[in-house]
């Protein structure tokens, strides 16, 4: 079993060298330079507070191709009802805080450590990390955040405080990514929830091949996302 220890410089071993469970390396930091390099290579951090930073490249890689989005008739009716107003990048720090603190069935604690919150807030200030938010009655009730590089959106986490709020946020974002000609929505690891929207596992080699082309495109993120 070979797990790489990262040097002070923001460099990584080839992601194809990851262990069967996806673990590639430990150590390093969460500087914007290292995080951006990681995402461009198809690597992401995932660890618990008090542990060394762990870097992952799973095989298969759970991915949604935006044009393969599937939305149920019921959810489409919710979206058309305009129950929720969608905004973007108005409450990034609140979104990541809610993602870290909202209880989830079967999950004890969070991988979104205080250091992670600071790091992704820095990426947000650089225009790389974004929040997409569902609002109802003047309150933030659902949302997600992630990283946009070239033609790929790397989804990090989502939360909901009202029925369907995060689902409406997710669908609105993916439909907007379709309009902006994004190639990939990286879901990282398999979840039954996102599989219902059409996400599927891609062999890591296939994902990395598509990613290399996608992240080297001019940035596709196009600006404000409006309500459905």
C-alpha positions as CSV (number, residue, x, y, z in Angstrom):
1,X,0.0,0.0,0.0
2,X,1.6,3.3,-1.2
3,X,0.3,6.6,0.2
4,X,2.2,9.6,-0.9
5,X,3.2,12.4,1.5
6,X,3.0,15.7,-0.1
7,X,5.9,18.2,-0.2
8,X,5.6,21.9,0.6
9,X,5.2,22.7,-3.1
10,X,1.6,22.5,-4.5
11,X,2.3,19.3,-6.5
12,X,0.6,15.9,-6.6
13,X,1.5,12.3,-7.7
14,X,-0.5,11.0,-10.7
15,X,-4.1,10.4,-9.7
16,X,-4.0,7.0,-11.3
17,X,-1.6,5.9,-8.5
18,X,-4.4,6.1,-5.9
19,X,-5.2,3.1,-3.8
20,X,-8.3,1.0,-4.6
21,X,-10.4,3.0,-2.2
22,X,-9.3,6.2,-3.9
23,X,-6.8,7.5,-1.3
24,X,-3.8,9.0,-3.0
25,X,-1.8,11.2,-0.6
26,X,-1.8,12.9,2.8
27,X,-0.4,16.2,4.0
28,X,0.2,19.5,2.4
29,X,-2.1,22.4,3.0
30,X,-5.4,24.0,1.7
31,X,-3.9,26.9,0.0
32,X,-5.7,28.2,-3.1
33,X,-2.8,27.2,-5.3
34,X,-2.8,23.6,-4.1
35,X,-6.6,23.2,-4.1
36,X,-6.8,24.5,-7.7
37,X,-4.0,22.2,-8.9
38,X,-5.8,19.3,-7.1
39,X,-9.1,19.9,-8.9
40,X,-7.5,20.4,-12.2
41,X,-5.9,16.9,-11.8
42,X,-9.2,15.3,-10.5
43,X,-8.1,15.1,-6.9
44,X,-10.0,16.5,-3.9
45,X,-9.5,16.8,-0.1
46,X,-11.7,14.8,2.3
47,X,-10.8,14.2,5.9
48,X,-12.0,14.7,9.5
49,X,-11.0,17.4,11.9
50,X,-7.8,16.5,13.8
51,X,-6.6,14.2,11.0
52,X,-4.0,14.9,8.3
53,X,-5.4,16.2,5.1
54,X,-6.2,13.3,2.9
55,X,-6.4,13.6,-0.9
56,X,-8.6,11.3,-3.1
57,X,-9.1,10.2,-6.7
58,X,-11.8,7.5,-6.6
59,X,-12.3,4.9,-9.3
60,X,-15.0,4.9,-10.6
61,X,-15.7,8.7,-10.4
62,X,-19.3,9.6,-9.9
63,X,-20.2,12.1,-12.5
64,X,-23.2,13.8,-14.1
65,X,-22.9,14.8,-17.7
66,X,-25.1,17.9,-17.7
67,X,-27.0,17.0,-20.8
68,X,-28.0,13.6,-19.2
69,X,-29.8,15.3,-16.3
70,X,-33.1,13.5,-15.4
71,X,-35.8,15.4,-13.5
72,X,-39.0,13.7,-12.3
73,X,-42.4,15.1,-13.3
74,X,-43.1,15.8,-9.6
75,X,-40.0,17.9,-9.2
76,X,-40.6,19.7,-12.4
77,X,-44.0,20.8,-11.0
78,X,-42.3,22.0,-7.9
79,X,-39.8,24.0,-10.0
80,X,-42.6,25.5,-12.1
81,X,-44.5,26.5,-9.0
82,X,-41.7,29.0,-8.2
83,X,-41.9,28.1,-4.6
84,X,-38.2,28.9,-4.2
85,X,-36.2,31.8,-5.5
86,X,-32.7,30.9,-6.7
87,X,-29.7,33.2,-6.1
88,X,-26.0,32.7,-6.4
89,X,-23.0,33.8,-4.4
90,X,-25.0,36.0,-2.0
91,X,-24.4,34.0,1.1
92,X,-21.5,31.7,0.4
93,X,-20.2,31.5,4.0
94,X,-23.7,30.7,5.3
95,X,-24.2,27.9,2.7
96,X,-20.9,26.2,3.6
97,X,-21.8,26.6,7.3
98,X,-25.2,25.0,6.8
99,X,-23.6,22.2,4.7
100,X,-21.3,21.5,7.7
101,X,-23.8,21.7,10.5
102,X,-27.1,20.4,9.1
103,X,-27.8,16.9,10.5
104,X,-27.9,14.1,7.9
105,X,-29.4,10.6,8.4
106,X,-26.7,8.1,9.1
107,X,-23.9,10.7,9.3
108,X,-22.1,11.6,12.5
109,X,-20.1,14.8,12.3
110,X,-18.8,16.5,9.2
111,X,-15.8,16.5,6.9
112,X,-16.2,20.2,6.3
113,X,-13.7,21.3,9.0
114,X,-13.1,24.9,10.1
115,X,-9.9,24.9,7.9
116,X,-11.9,23.7,4.9
117,X,-14.5,26.5,5.4
118,X,-11.7,29.1,5.5
119,X,-10.0,27.6,2.4
120,X,-13.2,27.5,0.3
121,X,-14.1,31.0,1.4
122,X,-10.8,32.1,0.0
123,X,-11.6,30.4,-3.3
124,X,-14.9,32.1,-3.3
125,X,-13.2,35.5,-3.0
126,X,-11.1,34.6,-6.0
127,X,-14.2,33.8,-8.1
128,X,-13.5,30.1,-8.2
129,X,-15.9,28.7,-5.6
130,X,-19.6,29.5,-5.9
131,X,-22.8,29.0,-3.9
132,X,-26.2,28.4,-5.4
133,X,-29.0,29.1,-3.0
134,X,-32.8,28.4,-2.5
135,X,-34.7,31.2,-0.7
136,X,-38.3,31.1,0.6
137,X,-40.0,33.8,2.5
138,X,-36.8,35.8,2.7
139,X,-34.9,32.9,4.3
140,X,-32.1,30.7,3.0
141,X,-33.6,27.2,3.1
142,X,-31.3,25.1,0.8
143,X,-28.3,25.3,-1.3
144,X,-25.0,23.9,-2.5
145,X,-21.4,25.0,-3.2
146,X,-18.6,23.9,-5.5
147,X,-15.7,24.8,-7.7
148,X,-15.9,26.0,-11.3
149,X,-12.8,25.4,-13.5
150,X,-13.0,25.6,-17.2
151,X,-15.9,23.5,-18.3
152,X,-16.2,21.4,-15.1
153,X,-18.2,22.1,-11.9
154,X,-17.0,20.2,-8.9
155,X,-19.9,19.8,-6.5
156,X,-18.8,19.8,-2.9
157,X,-21.8,19.6,-0.6
158,X,-25.5,20.6,-0.3
159,X,-28.1,21.1,2.4
160,X,-31.8,21.5,2.8
161,X,-34.0,22.9,5.5
162,X,-37.3,22.6,3.5
163,X,-38.7,19.9,1.3
164,X,-37.1,19.9,-2.2
165,X,-35.1,23.1,-1.7
166,X,-31.7,21.5,-2.4
167,X,-33.2,19.5,-5.3
168,X,-34.5,22.7,-7.0
169,X,-31.1,24.3,-6.4
170,X,-29.3,21.4,-8.0
171,X,-31.5,21.1,-11.0
172,X,-31.5,24.9,-11.6
173,X,-27.7,24.9,-11.5
174,X,-27.3,21.9,-13.9
175,X,-29.7,23.4,-16.4
176,X,-27.7,26.7,-16.2
177,X,-24.5,24.7,-16.7
178,X,-26.1,23.2,-19.9
179,X,-26.7,26.7,-21.2
180,X,-23.1,27.6,-20.4
181,X,-21.9,24.5,-22.3
182,X,-20.2,22.8,-19.3
183,X,-18.9,19.3,-19.9
184,X,-18.9,17.7,-16.4
185,X,-20.5,18.0,-13.0
186,X,-18.2,16.1,-10.7
187,X,-20.2,14.4,-7.9
188,X,-17.0,12.7,-6.5
189,X,-18.5,9.6,-4.7
190,X,-21.5,7.6,-5.4
191,X,-24.8,8.6,-3.8
192,X,-28.3,7.1,-4.5
193,X,-29.7,10.6,-4.3
194,X,-27.7,12.0,-7.2
195,X,-28.1,8.8,-9.3
196,X,-31.8,9.6,-9.6
197,X,-30.7,12.7,-11.5
198,X,-28.6,10.7,-14.0
199,X,-25.2,10.7,-12.3
200,X,-23.2,7.6,-12.9
201,X,-19.8,6.2,-12.3
202,X,-17.1,6.8,-14.9
203,X,-13.9,4.8,-14.9
204,X,-11.2,7.0,-13.5
205,X,-9.2,6.9,-16.7
206,X,-12.2,8.1,-18.7
207,X,-13.1,10.8,-16.2
208,X,-9.5,12.1,-16.2
209,X,-9.3,12.1,-20.0
210,X,-12.5,14.2,-20.2
211,X,-11.4,16.4,-17.3
212,X,-8.0,17.2,-18.9
213,X,-9.8,18.7,-21.9
214,X,-12.5,20.4,-19.9
215,X,-10.4,22.2,-17.3
216,X,-8.2,23.7,-20.0
217,X,-11.1,25.4,-21.7
218,X,-11.7,29.1,-21.1
219,X,-13.9,29.4,-18.0
220,X,-17.5,28.6,-18.8
221,X,-19.0,30.1,-15.6
222,X,-21.2,32.9,-17.1
223,X,-22.5,35.0,-14.3
224,X,-25.7,35.3,-12.3
225,X,-28.1,32.3,-12.1
226,X,-31.7,33.3,-12.2
227,X,-34.7,31.6,-10.8
228,X,-36.4,28.9,-12.9
